[in-house]
Amino acid sequence: MKTTLDNNILTVYLGGEINSYNADNIEKEIQETISKQSFEKLVLDFSSVSYISSAGLRIILKLKQQYNNFSVIETSLEVYDIFNMTGFTNIMDIKKGLKRVYLSGAEVIGDGYYSTVYRVDKDTIIKVFNRVSDPEQIERELKLAKEAFILGIPTAISFDIVKVDDDKLGVRFEMLDCESLKNMVIKYPDRMGEFLDKYAALLKKMNTTECFNPAIPDMKAHYLRKLEKIKQFLPKEVNQKLLKMFNAIPDRRTLIHGDCHFKNIMVQKDELLLIDMDTLSVGHPIFEWAALYAPYVAFNEDDPGNSVRFFGIKDEDALALYNALLKRYFGKDDQEIRDKIKIVGYVHMIRWTTNNDPTNEKRINGCKERLFKLLEQYNDLDIGL
């Protein structure tokens, strides 16, 4: 029986079927193997296990009772389903093995700062994470997506986490003949009005759907933490005013996507589906719009041409799209609403830049200057919702 010992973690590699015919012998061999070792954690590697019966499950349960620091890793989807259906995943650490997907020749249908989306074939797309290497963090996003789907939000259903060519992690979605909304807007400019109507309706549905799951983060609390993080970059009186204004934003349990630009939306048979749910939260819609203002408008203000690089459209077209979308959502073209969204948007931009691009003083100072001017005009963030 193959084993490895690394950093006081003993890994035992099992293979084949574990059933009533061989369970006693396998258990005996495991016990004899581990009794000769000194370790702090026991891990069973199931990458070569094709099946486990109830007799095998009893072995796993005994080991868990014997060693508190114990886990099973690299299970196939079929074996993981057995563990899941029998409740073992609720009482011990069991992790699925990750299938490898090769993206050579795959079409890029969406890309951004955090992820790139590939079409592998007509029915399958893979979202590859550029800056996330922890499967548990990705698993959290999948749970958020399922929560939104259960609440009636049109969300693409993910099937599993995979590894791609360069060992980055990705999520596999099975979809029928889909295209990103960004690509559809570029390909069919004559349908812009139709796309914007559906886009605004999707945002409305998100922002009016209540969610009382305590696991879903609160966006207002998140922004209050942003203010704490950026207060060193702002005059004391500005920070105090912002804190008062943000605290006065009504608490809401309605959903916010948090990054709902048109690269994160897929079109499937004329229906819009969300595919990027890691920023799902609850809160006031002003936070949704601040997150939209940033990519469509704010990044361009101090970095002209950003929309061409990020979206593939001109800066002025991104601004026109944002304004038309906002008008459809609110039912009017209101300067005060736009300005108050900008205030929240600039807080978001200052925090994002100081965290991800701290040497970009041009953007930090530009956002601060525009923020200060707006704060001279307004004392609240009421946008009529």
N, C-alpha and C positions, 0 to 999 in steps of 0.2 A: 504494500500500500504506500503510494507516494506521499511524502509530506515535505513541507518547507517550514523553517523557523526563522522569522525575521522580525526584529524589534519586539521580541516576546510574544509574537503572534504565531501560533501553530496552525498551519493550514493543512487539512487532510483532503486529498483529491479522491473522489469517488467516481464510479462510472457504471454504465449499463443500467439495468433495471434493479430496483431494490424492492423485492416482493416477499411473499410468505415462504418461498422455497429457499431463499438465500439470506433472509434477514438475520437469522441467528448467527450465521457465520460472519456476516459483515459486522454485526455488533461486536462479536468477540474480537475480530481483527482490529476494529477501531479502538476498543478498550485496551488491547495489548499494545497498540502503537502509541497511544497517548500516555499510557502509564510510564513509559520510558522517557518522557519528555518533561521539561520544566518550562512553563509558559504562563502568560497572564490572560490571553484570550484564545479561544478555540474557534476556528473557522472551517466549515465544510465547503469545499469547492464542488459545485454540482454541474460544472460546464459540460461534463460527459455523461451525466445521468439522464436517461431518456424517460424513466417512469419511476414513480414511488407509490407503493400500496399502503394500506393501513398498517401493515406490519413494519414497513419502513418509517412511517410517521411516528410509531411508538418509539423507535430508536432515537429519532430527533427529539421527541419530548423528554426522554430520559436524559439525553445529553444537556438539554436546556436546564433541567432540574439539577443536574450535576455541576454544570458550569454556568454561572450567571452571565459572564461575559462571553457570549456565544452568538454566532451568526451563520447563516447559510447564504452563499453568494453564487452568482453566475448561473442561476436556474434558467432553464428554457421557459418559454411562455406557457407551455403545456404543464410543466411541473409546477411553475409558479401558481397557475390556476388551481391546482390541487391543494397547495398550501393555503391559498386564499379562500377557497370554498370550505375548507375544514377549519378555518379560523386561526390557523397558525400565524398568519401575517399580523394578527392583532396582539400576539403574545410574545413574539420574538422578531429579531432582525433578519428578514429574508429579502434578498435583492435579486432582481432579474438580470440575466446576462444580456448584453447589448449586441444586437445583430449588426453586422457591418454592411454598409451600403456604399457602393462605388459610384462616384458622381462624374466620372470621366465622360464627357460629351453631353452631360445634362444641361438643360436650358436654364439660365438664371432668369427668374420671373419677378424677382423682387430682391432688393438689397438695402441695408441700412447700417447704422452705427453698431447695432447689437447683433444683427443676424442677416443671413442671406437665404433666400428661398429658391429652391431648384425644382424643376419638373423632371422627374425620373422617367415617367412614361405618361400616357394619356390620363391614367387614373390615379397617379401617385405624385405627391409633392413632398419634399423634405425641407424643413426649416432648420438651418444649421446655425448654431450659436457661435458668434465670433468672440464673445467675452465671458462665457459661462462654461466652466469645466466640472461643475458639481451636479451629478444626476439628481440629487435631492432638490436642488433649486429648480431644475426643469420639471421635476415631478410636481412641485408646488404650482407651477404655471398650468400644468395639465388639470390639476384639481380645480383651479380657478376657472378654467375654460368649461369644465363639466358643470360647475355651479351655475355659470351664466347660461349654459345650454338648458339646464333643468328649469331655469326661470324664464325660458322662452326667448332668449337672445339668439339670433341666428349665428351660430358659432361652428366652425369646422371641427369635426371630431377627430382627435388624434388617437393613434393606435398604439404606438410604442416609441421608446427612446432608442436611438440607434447611434452607432459610430460611423463616421464617414472616412474617406481616404486618409486625411491627415490627422486622424484621431480626435477631431473635434466632435462634439455631441450634437445630435439633431433630433427632431421629432418627425415621425412619419404621419402624413395625413393621406387618407384615400378620398379623392374627390373626382367628380366626373367633369372632364373638359372645362376646367376653371381657368380664369385669367385674373390678374390683379386689376383692381379698379384703376390704378395708375395707368396701366397699359391700355385699358379700354378707353379712358379719357383721351389718351394720345392718339389711338387708332381711329376713334370715331368722334371727332370734335362736334359733329352735327347732333350727337346725342347727349351733349353736355347737360342740357336742361333736365333730361330724364335721369341722368346719373346723379345730379345734384339733389333732385327731389328724393330719390331713394336714399342718398347719403344722409340728408337731413332727417328723414324719417327713421333711419337706423339710430342716429344719435338721440333723437327724441325718445325712441323706445328704450334705449339704454338708460337715459337720464330720468325716466319716469317709472322704471321697474324697481320696486323695493326689494331689498335683501337684508335679512336679519341674521345671517350667518356670522357669528362673532369672529370667524377665521378670516373674513374679508377685511382688509385694512381700511382705516378711515383716512380719507385724503386731507381733510382739514388738519388732523393731527400731524400728518406728514408735512404739510406746509408750515405749520408752527415750528416743526423741527428744522425746516429749511431756513426760516427766519433766524433761528438760534445760530445756525451754521454761518450765516452771512452777516451777522450783526457787526463783525469786526471790519467789514468793508463799507459800512454805512454810518452816517452821523447818528448820534444817540437819539436825537429828536425824530429823525426819519424812522429809525427802527421802532421807537415807541409808538409812533402814529400807525405804522404798518401792523404792529402787534394788536393794537386796538381795533383796527379795521378788520383784520383776519378773524379775531375772536368774535366779532359781531356777525360774521357770515353764518346764516342759519344752519344748524346741524340737520343733515338729511341722511336717510338710509337708502337712497336711490343709487343705482349703479353708475360708475364712471369707468370708461375704458382706459383713459389716461395716455393713450398714444394712437389715437384713431385717425391718423392721416391715411391717405388713399393707397399707400403701399402695404398697409396692414389689413386691407379689405380685399377679398376675392369675389369675383363675379361668377356665379354658377347658375346657368339657365336663367339669367336676368335677376337672380336673387343675390343680395350682398351677404357675405359671410365673413366674420372676423377670424383671424388666425393668430393674432399676437395678444395674449391675455395676461402677460406677466405683470402688467401695471393695473389690473382690475382692482377697483376699490369702490367705496361708497362715499357719497358726499354731494355737495352742491354743484350744479352744472357749470358754474364759473370756472371750476378747476379743469373740467373737460376742455373748455374753450381756451384756457391759458395754455394747455398742452398742445392744442391745434395752432395757436398763434405762433408758437416757437418755430416749428419747422416751415410753416407756410410763409411767415413774414419776418419774425425777429432775427433769425440767422442771416437773412439777406441784408439787414440794415447795416451791419458792420462787416459783412463778408459778401459783397455783390457777386452774383453768379452761383451762390450756394444751391439754389433751386435747380439750376441746370445740372450741377454735379450730383445732387441727391435725388431729385425727382425726374430729371430729364426734360423739364419745362422751364421757360423763362421766368425770372423773378416776378415780372409784372403779371404773368399768367397765374402764378401761384397766389399772388395777392388778390387778383380778380376772383379766383376760385374760392378763396377764403371768405371774401366779402359777400359773394353770391350765396355761399353756404350759410353764412351767419344770417343773412336777410331771410332766407327760407326758414331757418330754425326759429327765429324770433318773430317773423311775420312783419318786420319793419327794418328800415335802415336807420339806426340810432347811434349817433356819435358818442353819447354818454356810455352806452353799453359797450361799444368798442373800446373806449378809453379805460373803463374799469377792468375789462378783460386784460388789457395791456398791462395794467398795474400788477396783476397776478402773474401774467406772463413774464414780466421783467424780473420778478422775484425768482421765478423758475429758471430763467436764463442766467441770472447772476450765480445762483447756486450750481447749476449745471457746469458753467464755465469755470468757476473757481475750483470745482471738484475734478473736472475732466480735461480742462485746457487752461491751467492757472497762469500761464505766461501770456495769455491773450488779453493784454491790458486794453487794447482797442475795444474789444467787445464788452469787457467788464465796465469800462468807463462810459461807453456809449449807452449801455442799458441803464446805468446809474443816472446819467444826465436826463434821459427821457423819462425815467421813473420819477425823478425829483420834480420835473415840470408838471407831470400829471398829478402828483400829490399836492401841488399848489391849488389845483382846481377841485379836488374831491376829498370828502371826509368819510365816505363809506363805500362799500362794494356791492350795493344793492343794484341788481340788474333786472329787477321786476319778476323774478321767478320764485 
